[in-house]
Amino acid sequence: MSNHDPKSGVASPRERHGGRILADQLAILGAEKLFCVPGESFLELLDGLYDHRDQIEVITCRHESGASNMADAYAKLTGRPGICAVTRGPGATNACNGVHTAFQDSSPMIVLIGQVARTMMDREAFQEMDYRRMFGEMAKWVAQIEDASRIPEYLSRAWHVATSGRPGPVVLALPEDVLSDHASVRDARPAQPVRSAPNAAEMAQFGELLEQAHRPLLVLGGPGWSADAAALAARVSSQLDLPVVTSFRCQDYIDNSHPNYGGVVGIAPNPALRKKIREDVDLLITIGSRFGEMTTQGYSLIDAPVPQMAFVHVHPGPDELGHVYAPDLPIVSDPETFLQAMLQLPAGKGRWSDWTAGFRADYEDFLVPTDVPGELNMAEIIRHASTALPVDTIYTNGAGNYTVWLHRFHNHLKYRTQLAPTSGSMGYAVPAAIAAKLVHRDRTVVCLAGDGCFLMTAQEMATAARYGLRIIYLVVNNGMYGTIRMHQERTHPGRVMSTDLTNPDFVTYAKAFGVPGEVITRTDQFGEALGRARQSETGYLIELKVDPEALTPTQSLSAARKQGEATPKG
């Protein structure tokens, strides 16, 4: 029976329980997947989702941090809100990890949290928490729905808030009795995306700054990107003859084989690139990036609040303009619209050809593998994977020194082949790989994780097995929390504690989930192991035994200790 009013053209109210109302709104707004750990506090939502099981795939996870990080990775991949549902109290606290990542990474997300009944509130009822206070500093908006009739209103607002301006997570608390209450309500409308754009005066001023520049640089990063935006960035760089680099963990925003691409500004960047930005660039054009701590090398690469060069800052969120750096020209615009406007500017005509070529030469020199202690060189491993696997392979990683090899030695040739947390959160790689394979079942997905990083969320291999996901897991095992050990040696040389790890047999662990694997200890063993991984129908785990001395591509553990010993102590 239709609920559509032919006279007004507006859907007429329908009576349903709150959980069904909520599920209906998710379907109308365009949700495709919902990541959850089920809980009794939102049983009515699960009941409502049952009627949308052909449209909304509910992914049952093994831990709420896995569910929230999958939702973040889904948002990165698709540009649509990642939907996560968790139960009250412990479920909500476990989900905080992914919410914080989504906030710092500007990923659109909607987190639905079960809550105690309204009649139980303010009594410290079972697992009761005030989510407004809990998530207030890590979400764009936190609210509690007190009336079942307002569920469409709240969901519509949540979707728009999560995707507008600088995207981010929204948290909605759902009291049990609100989900079980019945109400007669109209459904929300599908969300209409809103785009911001530069005006004519801003583009004229930008054109003048570009005309006056002798050593400009284009930096890509932040939210609001798409494959179309990445293609536009490549066209703009070619047409205007501009060198282009990417911000931390946004390396796939332009084809890395582009002749004007000069690398990434992040952790352990190319010293030549760092020097050019610090000393030579006279016009910095930043599209999308907030220019946070990692990209700016602890806010030391660029002077704050007034940069040492002319600075054009383009961002879809007006609150980010002037937040740390005062730009000469702030522009509120999404990346794609601004790039389209840039194409209307006069061509560069080789004005900066030598300057731009210098960035590319430095980048290619930086790709050459370095020598490290031990028989397994991660630089050679990454370079082999880059050439052997399809160009649209998606790589996921969490946090740790092991990520430096991937970021330095891999060329991203397609948009959204990199999934990594700019928040530096450990445990991201496994859930992100699961989300990637759920979205792109036809593509190769490689999960790169350190031994410490991997075990934080490795139980989600059960989720991968449940949904039949073929993922290649590369576990870099050096028996320690490498990044912390590095800082420990540099700051307190020889006074080592709390960074050594006792690991399981990773191959046996993987086999428990139906995933075969093997251990390799030498670089020359990797090619054949990767071949076997590609043939496996259930995924594959390769444990890479790395010498603990191989701390980074350029520094050994012993060298870090000597650095610490040579540093005067206050």
C-alpha positions in Angstrom: 0.0 0.0 0.0 1.5 3.4 -1.0 1.9 6.1 1.5 2.3 8.8 -1.2 -0.3 11.6 -1.3 -1.1 12.3 -5.0 -2.5 15.8 -4.2 0.5 17.2 -2.3 3.3 15.1 -3.8 4.5 14.5 -0.3 4.6 11.1 1.4 1.9 10.7 4.0 2.7 9.7 7.5 3.0 6.0 8.4 2.9 4.5 11.8 5.9 2.3 12.7 8.1 1.6 15.7 11.2 3.8 16.1 13.7 1.2 15.0 11.8 0.7 11.7 11.5 4.5 11.2 15.3 4.8 11.7 16.0 1.9 9.3 13.7 3.4 6.7 15.5 6.8 6.9 18.9 5.1 6.4 17.5 3.4 3.2 16.1 6.7 1.9 19.3 8.6 2.6 21.3 6.1 0.6 23.0 3.9 3.2 24.4 0.8 1.6 26.3 -0.8 4.5 26.1 -0.7 8.3 28.9 -1.9 10.5 28.0 -3.1 13.9 28.4 -5.3 16.9 24.8 -6.1 17.9 23.5 -5.1 21.3 20.2 -5.5 23.2 20.0 -1.7 23.4 19.1 -1.4 19.7 17.2 -4.6 18.9 14.4 -2.6 17.3 16.9 -1.0 14.8 18.1 -4.5 13.9 14.4 -5.5 13.4 13.9 -2.5 11.2 17.0 -3.3 9.1 15.7 -6.8 8.5 13.1 -5.3 6.1 15.9 -3.6 4.2 18.3 -6.5 4.1 18.4 -6.5 0.3 19.4 -2.9 0.2 21.5 -2.3 3.4 24.2 -4.9 4.1 24.7 -5.3 7.8 28.3 -6.3 8.6 28.6 -8.0 11.9 32.1 -7.2 13.4 34.0 -8.7 16.4 34.8 -5.5 18.2 33.4 -2.0 18.1 36.7 -0.4 17.2 36.8 -2.7 14.2 33.2 -1.6 13.2 34.0 2.1 13.6 37.2 1.9 11.7 35.5 0.0 8.9 32.9 2.8 8.8 35.7 5.3 8.5 37.4 3.4 5.7 34.1 3.0 3.8 33.6 6.8 4.1 37.1 7.4 2.6 36.4 5.0 -0.2 33.0 6.2 -1.2 32.6 9.8 0.0 29.3 8.8 1.7 28.8 8.5 5.4 30.1 5.3 7.0 27.3 4.0 9.3 28.2 2.3 12.5 25.8 0.9 15.2 27.1 0.0 18.7 25.5 -0.7 22.0 25.6 1.5 25.1 28.5 1.9 27.5 31.4 -0.4 26.6 30.2 -0.6 23.0 30.3 3.2 22.7 33.7 3.5 24.4 35.2 0.8 22.2 33.9 2.7 19.1 35.7 5.9 20.2 38.8 4.9 18.2 37.2 5.1 14.9 35.2 8.2 15.7 38.4 10.1 16.6 40.0 8.9 13.4 37.0 10.1 11.4 37.2 13.4 13.1 40.9 14.0 12.5 40.6 12.6 9.0 37.5 14.5 8.1 35.6 11.4 7.2 31.7 11.5 7.1 30.3 9.1 9.6 27.1 8.5 11.5 27.4 6.5 14.8 24.2 5.1 16.2 24.5 4.2 19.9 22.0 2.3 22.0 21.0 4.2 25.2 19.1 3.3 28.4 15.4 4.0 28.4 14.3 7.6 29.1 12.8 6.5 32.4 16.2 5.1 33.6 18.3 8.2 32.9 20.3 10.1 35.4 20.3 7.1 37.8 23.6 5.5 36.6 21.5 2.8 35.0 23.2 -0.3 33.5 25.9 1.0 31.1 24.4 4.5 31.1 26.6 7.3 29.8 26.1 10.9 28.7 27.2 10.7 25.1 27.1 14.5 24.5 29.9 14.9 27.0 31.8 11.8 26.0 31.9 12.5 22.2 31.7 16.3 22.4 35.3 17.0 21.3 35.5 14.3 18.7 32.3 14.7 16.7 30.7 17.5 14.6 27.4 17.0 16.4 26.2 14.8 19.2 22.5 14.4 20.0 20.0 12.1 21.7 16.7 11.4 20.1 14.0 11.8 22.7 10.9 11.4 20.5 10.3 8.7 17.9 8.4 11.1 15.7 11.6 13.2 15.3 13.8 10.4 14.0 13.5 11.4 10.3 14.5 15.0 11.3 17.5 13.8 13.3 18.7 11.4 10.7 18.4 13.9 7.9 20.3 16.5 9.9 23.0 14.0 10.8 23.5 13.0 7.2 23.8 16.7 6.1 26.1 17.6 9.0 28.4 14.6 8.4 28.9 15.5 4.7 28.8 19.3 4.7 31.7 21.8 5.0 34.6 19.9 6.6 33.0 16.4 6.8 33.2 14.4 10.0 31.4 12.1 12.5 28.0 12.6 14.0 26.8 10.6 17.0 23.2 9.9 17.8 22.1 8.2 21.0 19.0 6.1 20.8 17.1 5.4 24.0 15.6 1.9 24.0 12.1 3.1 24.6 12.3 5.6 21.7 13.2 2.8 19.4 10.3 0.7 20.6 7.8 3.6 20.7 5.3 3.8 17.7 4.8 7.1 15.8 3.1 8.2 12.7 5.6 10.2 10.7 6.6 11.3 7.2 9.9 10.0 5.9 12.9 12.3 5.3 13.9 13.2 1.7 17.2 12.0 0.1 20.1 14.3 1.1 21.1 16.9 -1.5 24.8 17.5 -1.5 25.8 21.2 -1.3 29.0 22.4 -3.0 30.9 25.6 -2.2 32.7 27.4 -5.0 35.1 30.4 -5.4 33.8 33.7 -6.7 35.1 35.7 -9.6 36.9 38.2 -7.4 38.7 35.4 -5.5 39.9 33.8 -8.7 41.0 37.1 -10.1 43.1 37.7 -7.0 44.4 34.1 -7.2 45.4 34.7 -10.8 47.4 37.8 -9.8 49.3 35.9 -7.1 50.1 33.1 -9.5 51.3 35.6 -12.1 53.7 37.2 -9.5 55.0 33.8 -8.3 58.5 32.5 -9.2 58.5 29.3 -7.3 54.9 28.1 -6.7 53.8 24.8 -5.2 50.4 23.0 -5.2 49.6 20.8 -2.2 46.6 18.4 -2.3 44.9 16.8 0.7 42.0 16.8 3.0 38.3 15.9 2.4 35.9 16.2 -0.5 38.0 14.4 -3.1 36.9 12.0 -5.8 38.4 10.2 -8.8 37.2 13.2 -10.9 38.9 15.6 -8.6 42.2 13.6 -8.8 42.0 13.7 -12.6 41.4 17.4 -12.5 44.4 18.0 -10.3 46.6 16.2 -12.8 45.2 18.4 -15.6 45.7 21.6 -13.6 49.3 20.7 -12.8 50.0 20.0 -16.5 48.2 23.1 -17.8 49.7 25.6 -15.3 53.1 23.9 -15.2 52.8 23.6 -11.4 54.8 21.2 -9.2 52.3 19.2 -7.0 52.8 17.3 -3.8 50.3 15.6 -1.4 49.7 16.0 2.3 50.2 13.2 4.9 48.5 9.9 3.8 46.8 11.5 0.8 49.3 10.2 -1.8 46.6 8.8 -4.1 45.1 12.2 -4.8 47.1 12.4 -8.0 48.7 9.7 -10.2 52.2 9.4 -8.8 53.7 8.8 -12.2 52.6 12.4 -13.3 55.8 14.2 -14.4 55.0 17.1 -12.1 54.4 15.0 -8.9 57.1 15.6 -6.3 56.1 13.4 -3.4 54.4 13.6 0.0 54.8 16.0 2.9 54.3 13.9 6.0 56.3 11.8 8.4 59.9 11.4 7.3 59.5 13.4 4.1 62.2 13.8 1.4 64.7 16.2 2.9 65.0 17.9 -0.5 61.3 18.5 -0.6 61.3 19.8 3.0 64.1 22.2 2.1 62.3 23.6 -0.9 59.1 24.3 1.1 61.0 25.8 4.0 63.4 28.0 2.0 62.4 28.4 -1.6 58.6 28.3 -2.3 57.2 31.8 -2.7 53.5 30.8 -3.3 51.9 27.9 -1.5 48.5 26.8 -2.9 46.8 24.3 -0.6 43.7 22.6 -1.7 41.8 20.7 1.0 44.5 20.0 3.6 44.1 21.5 7.1 47.9 21.7 7.3 48.0 19.8 10.6 51.0 18.7 12.7 52.2 15.8 10.6 52.1 17.6 7.2 53.8 20.7 8.7 56.4 18.8 10.6 55.1 20.0 14.0 54.2 23.4 12.6 57.9 24.1 11.9 57.9 23.7 8.1 55.6 26.7 7.6 55.7 29.7 10.0 52.6 30.2 12.1 50.4 32.1 12.1 51.9 34.0 9.1 53.6 31.7 6.6 57.0 32.8 5.2 55.5 32.6 1.6 52.4 33.9 0.0 49.7 31.4 1.0 46.4 30.5 -0.7 44.3 28.2 1.4 41.3 26.4 -0.2 39.0 24.3 2.1 35.3 23.3 2.0 35.0 24.2 5.8 35.2 27.9 6.5 36.2 27.3 10.1 39.5 25.8 8.9 40.6 29.0 7.1 42.8 31.0 9.5 42.5 28.3 12.2 46.3 28.0 12.4 47.7 29.7 9.4 46.6 33.2 8.2 46.3 32.9 4.4 46.8 35.8 2.0 43.8 34.4 0.1 41.3 32.2 1.9 38.8 30.5 -0.4 35.8 28.4 0.7 35.4 25.7 -1.9 35.3 22.0 -2.4 38.4 20.7 -4.3 36.7 19.7 -7.5 35.0 23.1 -8.1 38.1 25.0 -7.3 40.2 22.8 -9.7 37.6 23.4 -12.4 38.0 27.2 -11.9 41.8 26.8 -12.0 41.5 25.4 -15.5 40.1 28.7 -16.7 43.4 30.4 -15.9 46.0 31.1 -18.6 48.3 28.2 -19.3 51.7 28.2 -17.6 53.6 28.0 -20.9 56.7 26.5 -19.3 57.2 29.4 -16.8 58.3 27.1 -14.0 59.5 24.0 -16.0 63.0 23.9 -14.4 61.5 24.5 -10.9 58.9 21.8 -11.5 61.3 19.3 -12.9 63.5 19.6 -9.8 60.6 18.3 -7.7 60.2 15.3 -9.9 64.0 14.5 -9.9 64.1 14.7 -6.2 61.1 12.4 -5.9 62.6 9.8 -8.2 65.9 9.8 -6.3 64.0 9.2 -3.1 62.3 6.1 -4.6 65.6 4.2 -4.8 65.8 1.6 -2.1 68.2 2.1 0.8 70.5 -0.4 2.4 69.3 -1.6 5.9 70.6 -4.2 8.4 69.4 -7.7 8.0 68.5 -10.0 5.1 65.0 -8.6 4.5 64.8 -5.1 3.1 61.3 -3.6 3.3 62.1 -1.1 0.6 62.6 -4.0 -1.9 59.5 -5.7 -0.7 57.4 -2.7 -1.3 58.9 -2.0 -4.7 58.3 -5.6 -5.8 54.6 -5.4 -4.7 54.2 -2.1 -6.5 55.3 -3.7 -9.8 53.8 -7.1 -9.4 50.3 -6.2 -8.2 47.5 -4.5 -10.2 47.7 -0.7 -10.3 44.3 -0.4 -8.6 45.5 -2.5 -5.6 44.3 -0.9 -2.3 46.9 -0.7 0.4 45.8 -0.2 4.0 48.0 0.5 7.0 47.8 1.6 10.6 50.6 3.4 12.5 54.2 2.6 13.1 57.7 2.9 11.6 56.8 0.1 9.1 54.5 2.5 7.3 57.4 4.7 6.3 58.5 2.1 3.7 55.1 1.9 2.1 54.7 5.7 2.0 58.2 6.2 0.6 58.6 3.4 -1.9 55.2 2.8 -3.4 53.7 4.6 -6.3 50.0 5.2 -6.1 48.7 5.3 -9.7 44.9 5.3 -9.0 42.7 7.3 -6.8 41.7 5.6 -3.5 44.4 3.0 -3.4 45.6 4.3 0.0 43.6 3.9 3.2 45.5 5.1 6.2 44.6 7.2 9.3 46.1 10.7 9.4 45.3 10.4 13.1 48.1 7.9 13.5 45.8 5.3 15.0 47.2 1.7 15.4 45.0 -1.2 14.5 43.5 0.5 11.4 44.9 -1.7 8.7 42.8 -4.9 9.2 39.3 -3.3 9.5 40.1 -0.9 6.7 41.1 -3.8 4.4 37.8 -5.5 5.2 35.9 -2.4 4.3 37.9 -2.0 1.1 37.2 -5.6 0.0 33.5 -5.2 0.8 33.3 -2.2 -1.4 35.6 -3.5 -4.2 35.4 -7.3 -4.2 37.1 -7.4 -7.6 40.2 -5.5 -6.5 43.3 -6.7 -4.8 43.6 -5.5 -1.2 46.8 -5.6 0.8 46.8 -5.1 4.6 50.2 -3.9 5.8 50.6 -4.0 9.6 53.3 -4.1 12.1 53.3 -6.9 14.7 52.0 -4.6 17.4 49.5 -2.9 15.0 48.1 -6.1 13.6 47.2 -7.8 16.9 45.1 -4.8 18.0 42.3 -5.7 15.5 43.4 -9.1 14.1 40.2 -10.7 15.5 38.4 -9.0 12.6 39.9 -11.7 10.3 36.8 -13.6 11.6 34.7 -10.9 9.9 36.7 -11.3 6.7 36.2 -15.1 6.8 32.4 -14.7 7.4 32.0 -12.5 4.3 34.4 -14.5 2.1 36.9 -11.7 1.7 40.3 -12.5 0.0 42.8 -10.2 1.6 46.6 -10.3 1.5 48.0 -9.6 5.0 51.7 -8.5 5.3 52.7 -8.6 8.9 56.0 -6.8 9.6 57.5 -8.5 12.7 60.4 -6.9 14.4 59.3 -7.9 17.9 58.8 -4.4 19.3 56.7 -1.2 19.2 59.3 0.2 16.8 58.2 3.9 16.8 58.2 4.1 20.5 61.5 2.3 20.8 63.0 4.8 18.3 61.8 7.8 20.4 62.9 6.0 23.6 66.4 5.5 22.3 66.7 9.0 21.0 65.4 10.5 24.2 66.5 8.0 26.9 69.3 5.9 25.2 69.9 2.5 26.7 67.0 2.8 29.2 64.7 0.5 27.3 61.4 -0.7 28.8 57.8 -1.5 27.8 58.5 -1.7 24.0 59.5 -5.4 23.5 56.7 -7.7 22.3 56.0 -11.4 22.7 54.2 -12.5 19.5 52.2 -15.6 18.6 52.9 -17.7 15.5 51.1 -15.4 13.1 50.8 -18.1 10.4 49.1 -20.5 12.8 46.9 -17.7 14.0 45.8 -16.9 10.4 45.1 -20.6 9.7 42.6 -20.6 12.6 40.5 -18.3 10.4 41.0 -20.4 7.3 43.8 -18.2 5.9 47.0 -19.9 4.8 50.3 -18.2 5.1 54.1 -18.4 5.5 57.1 -16.8 7.1 59.8 -15.2 5.1 63.2 -14.0 6.4 64.9 -12.9 3.2 64.0 -10.4 0.5 64.4 -12.9 -2.3 61.7 -15.1 -0.8 59.0 -12.5 -1.2 58.3 -12.8 -4.9 57.2 -16.5 -4.8 55.3 -15.9 -1.5 53.3 -13.1 -3.1 52.6 -15.3 -6.0 51.1 -17.9 -3.7 49.1 -15.2 -1.9 47.6 -14.1 -5.1 46.4 -17.6 -5.9 44.8 -18.3 -2.5 41.0 -18.3 -2.6 40.7 -17.4 1.1 43.3 -14.7 1.6 46.9 -15.1 2.6 49.2 -14.0 5.4 52.9 -13.4 4.9 54.9 -12.7 8.0 58.0 -10.6 7.2 60.7 -11.2 9.8 62.6 -7.9 10.0 65.9 -7.2 11.8 65.1 -4.9 14.8 68.1 -2.9 13.8 66.3 -1.9 10.6 64.4 0.9 12.3 63.7 3.2 9.3 65.0 3.4 5.7 67.8 5.7 6.8 68.5 5.0 10.5 69.4 1.8 12.5 68.4 1.2 16.0 72.0 1.6 17.1 72.3 4.9 15.3 69.1 6.1 17.0 70.8 5.2 20.4 74.0 7.0 19.4 71.9 10.0 18.4 70.4 10.0 21.9 73.7 9.7 23.6 75.1 12.6 21.6 72.2 14.9 22.5 72.9 17.1 25.5 70.5 16.5 28.3 69.0 19.5 30.1 
